[in-house]
């Protein structure tokens, strides 16, 4: 994956969502959306008070979690937390997750968390960090953890008698574009491999479906073909849509 700083829309194609980066500093946190081609600033959250104030630190960590919720809801559950060397800011945030938000660490919909040392406060910081081999390797490892969870969901759906898996672009379109009628299965996940997306002769059609799925609240993930989940998806044609009972 290649990353570069945020530029004008005409200057780049940002690609597909990969992960979220949370840069935790002494008095603020910077959240970045990591796409396959670019890192885009999402939000900066200030610490209102001092770190010696337990309530202020609690509220700060809660604000970060709340900022992550929309992205988690969209299906991006690979989260990389960074702080500068000789600080415990990243670990402090992860400890907050373990104590107050264990739902993020359990079950098939859990998130995958990783940490790395560095600063991610400014565009120059993020440009330098995302160029490192260590960061690229960590992104691959973290997303692999996440897709293992997706693979569990996929296999469970495949073994269900409720016919909750669509195996082609046409079937996925029929499910996602159709009115969501009460009592009928509802689209839950749209999963496809990066090879399917890059090699499809109907790329515009696929990207349109991905955008509509996102607008309708369907969790959409592009998965590396080299991962275990990606290899399983490739066996199934490269694209599947998972439904859930109404």
N, C-alpha and C positions, 0 to 999 in steps of 0.2 A: 504494500500500500504506500502511496505517496501522499504527503500532507504539505500544505502551504498555508500562508496567512490568508485571512478573509480579504477578498478583493471585490470589485464590482461584479454583478451577475454576468456581464458579458465576458468577463475575463477568465471564467472557469466554470466547469461543471462540477458541482460539489460531490456528486456520486450518491451513494446510499448510506444511511445511518449505520455506524459500527459500534460506537460506545459513547459514554459520557465521561469526561474528565473533570474532577473536582480538585481545584488547587486551593488548599487550605493554608492561609497565612495567619500572622499573629492577630490581625484585626479585621480580616475579611476572607471571603471565599469566592473564587472565580469559577464559574461553571462553563464548560465548553462542550459543544456537540462535536464529536469526532466522526466525520464522514470518510468514505473511502478515498476521497481526493482532497479534502480540506478540513481544517479545524475552525469552527465558527463559535464566536463568543455568544453565550446564551444569557448569562446574568451574573451580576456581582452582588454578594450579600455581605453587609457590614455587621461586625460584632458590636452590638450596642452595649458598651460597658467594657470591663476588663476581664481577662482570663482568670483572674483570681476570684471573680464573682461567679459562683456556681450557677446561679439562676441565669445570668447573662450568657454563660457558655452553653447551658442547656437550650435556651431559646435560640441561640445561634445555630446549634446543630439541628434543631427542629426546623428552622427556616431552610436549611440545606435540604433536608429530607422532603419538605413540602415542594421545594423547587424541582426535585427529581421526579415527583409523582407523575406529571404529565408525560414525560419521556418514558417512564416505566409502563404507563398505561398504553403507550403506543407500541410497546413490545421490545424496546431497547433496554436490556437488563445487564449489560456489561459496564461496570462502573470502576474507573481507575481513580484512586485518591492519591494525591501527591502533596508533599510539604518539604520544606528545605531541610538540609542536613542538620543534625543536632537539634531537631525539634521533635515533639511528639504530637503535633497537631493532627496529622493523618490518623495516627493510631487512636487518638482521643475521639475522633469522629467515628471510627469503626467500633470502638468500645460503646459509644452511644447507640449505635445500630444494634449491637448485640443485646444491650440491656433493654432498650425501649422499642425496638422495631424488629423483633426476632422473626416476624412474618416475612421479612426480606431475605432471610437465610434458610427458610424451610419450605418444603413442598415443591411440586413440579414447576411452579411459577416463580421460584426464588431467583434472586439476582446473583450475579457473580462479581465479587469485589476483589480488587488487587491494589497494591500500593507501589509507589516508585518515589525515589528521592529526586526533588527538583522543584523549581518554581514554575507556576502557571498563572501568573497574575496579569501579564501583559501579552500583547500580540508577539512581541519579540521573544518573550519567555516561551510561549507555546510553539513558536517556529523552531526555536533551538531544541526544545524537548522532543518534539515529534520527529525530528530528523535522526535521533539517536537509535542505534540498533537495539538497545535495551528497551526503549519504548515500543518499537515495532514488535519485538518478540513478546512483550507483555500484553499488548493488544491481542495478538494471536492466541496466547495462552488463556486470556480472560474470556474472549469470545468462544473459545473451544469449550470452556466450562459451561458457558451459557447454553451453547447448542447441544450439549449433552442433556440438559434439562428439556430442551425442545424435542430431542430424539425420544425421550421417555414419553412425552405427550403424544408424539406421532405414533409410536408403537402401540400405545394404549388405544388410540383411536382406530388404528388398523385392526386391532383385535376385538373391537366392539362390533356388536351385531346391528348397530343403529345406522350404519352407512353414513359416517360422519367425515369421510375423506373424499375430496374431489381430486382427480389425477391429471387434469389437463387445463390448459388456458381457457378453453371453451367452458368446461364444467365450473371452473373458478369464477368466470364471468357470470354464468347463469346464477350462481349462488350469491355473489357479492352485489351484482347490479339489480337483482330482482328485489321487489318490495319485501321488507322483513315482516312477514305475516305472523301473527300470534299462533303458537302451536307448531310452527315449522322450525327446523334447525336453523340456527343463526351462524353466519360466518364468524370465526374466532381468530384464526391465524392464516395468513398467506405466507407461505415459505417457498423460497426459490434459491437456487445456487447462483453464485457469481458467474459461473460458466454459462448457465442457462440465460442469464440476463445479457451478458456480453455477446453471446453467440446467436441469440434469437433473431430470426428474420422478421419478427413482428415486434421489435423492441419498443416502438412507439405505443403499440397496443398494450404491451406488458407494463410499460411505465404509466400509461393512463390508468390501468387497472390498479396499480400500486397506489397511485394518488387518490383514486376514488375509495379504495379500501381504507387508506389512512383517514380520509375525511369522514368515513362511516364508523370509525373507531375499531377497525379490524387491525389487529397487531400484525405488522408486516416486517419480515426479516429476510435479508439476503445473506446466505450462508456460504462460507468458503467450501468449494468442492473438495478440498483436501481434508476437511474435518470428517469425523465419523458420521455426523448428521448429514453433511454434504454428500458423502458417498452413498448414504441410504437414500437421500432425495434423488440422486442421479439414477439409482436403480428404479425409482418410481417415475422417472421421466424428467426430473429437474425442477418441477413445480407442483406443489400440492396446496390445497385449501382445506383447513380443518374447521369443522363446524362444531357447534355445541347445541345441546337440546334447548329449546325455547324456555 
